[in-house]
Amino acid sequence: LLHLHLGFSGLLPIPPPGHFRDSWTWSHSFTSPQVQEYAFSVLVGIVVLAESPITTILSFWGRRVTLLLLFRVLG
């Protein structure tokens, strides 16, 4: 997840100060638009899942399992 964050900070026009080298490296590892689009859709999916009312209905353990599955999928 941290790698995805670094990749997206590298895709921004102005990289955050102190992270220029890491951002540059990660932005160049996201060379193909397909990879960028996939990573973006994964992030959007996580946000949608986190904000959806279904997760508020779920119990603590349900949310925990969902997070574990997400991290398992993200590897």
C-alpha positions as CSV (number, residue, x, y, z in Angstrom):
1,L,0.0,0.0,0.0
2,L,2.9,2.3,0.8
3,H,4.3,1.5,-2.6
4,L,1.1,2.5,-4.3
5,H,1.1,5.7,-2.4
6,L,4.7,6.5,-3.5
7,G,3.7,5.6,-7.0
8,F,0.9,8.1,-7.0
9,S,2.9,10.8,-5.4
10,G,5.3,10.3,-8.3
11,L,2.4,10.7,-10.8
12,L,1.6,14.2,-9.3
13,P,3.0,17.1,-11.3
14,I,4.8,18.5,-8.2
15,P,6.3,15.7,-6.0
16,P,6.2,16.3,-2.2
17,P,9.5,17.7,-0.8
18,G,11.9,15.2,0.5
19,H,10.3,12.4,-1.5
20,F,11.5,13.4,-5.0
21,R,13.9,10.5,-5.6
22,D,11.4,7.8,-4.4
23,S,8.5,9.4,-6.3
24,W,10.6,9.6,-9.5
25,T,11.6,6.0,-9.2
26,W,8.1,4.8,-8.6
27,S,6.5,7.0,-11.3
28,H,9.0,5.4,-13.8
29,S,8.1,1.9,-12.6
30,F,4.4,2.7,-13.5
31,T,5.3,3.0,-17.2
32,S,2.2,1.6,-18.9
33,P,-1.1,3.4,-18.7
34,Q,-2.8,0.1,-18.0
35,V,-0.8,-0.4,-14.8
36,Q,-1.6,3.2,-13.7
37,E,-5.3,2.7,-14.4
38,Y,-5.4,-0.6,-12.5
39,A,-3.6,0.9,-9.5
40,F,-6.0,3.8,-9.6
41,S,-9.1,1.6,-9.8
42,V,-7.7,-0.5,-6.8
43,L,-7.4,2.7,-4.7
44,V,-10.8,3.9,-5.7
45,G,-12.3,0.5,-4.9
46,I,-10.7,0.7,-1.4
47,V,-12.1,4.1,-0.8
48,V,-15.6,3.1,-2.0
49,L,-15.5,0.0,0.3
50,A,-14.4,2.1,3.2
51,E,-17.1,4.7,2.7
52,S,-19.9,2.3,1.8
53,P,-22.8,1.9,4.2
54,I,-22.4,-1.9,4.1
55,T,-19.2,-1.7,6.1
56,T,-20.9,0.4,8.8
57,I,-23.5,-2.4,9.1
58,L,-20.8,-5.1,9.4
59,S,-19.5,-5.9,12.8
60,F,-15.9,-5.3,13.9
61,W,-14.9,-8.8,12.9
62,G,-16.6,-8.4,9.5
63,R,-14.6,-5.2,8.8
64,R,-11.4,-7.0,10.0
65,V,-11.9,-9.9,7.6
66,T,-12.7,-7.5,4.8
67,L,-9.4,-5.6,5.5
68,L,-7.5,-8.8,5.7
69,L,-8.9,-10.0,2.3
70,L,-8.0,-6.6,0.8
71,F,-4.4,-6.8,2.0
72,R,-4.3,-10.4,0.9
73,V,-5.4,-9.4,-2.6
74,L,-3.0,-6.5,-2.7
75,G,-0.2,-8.8,-1.7
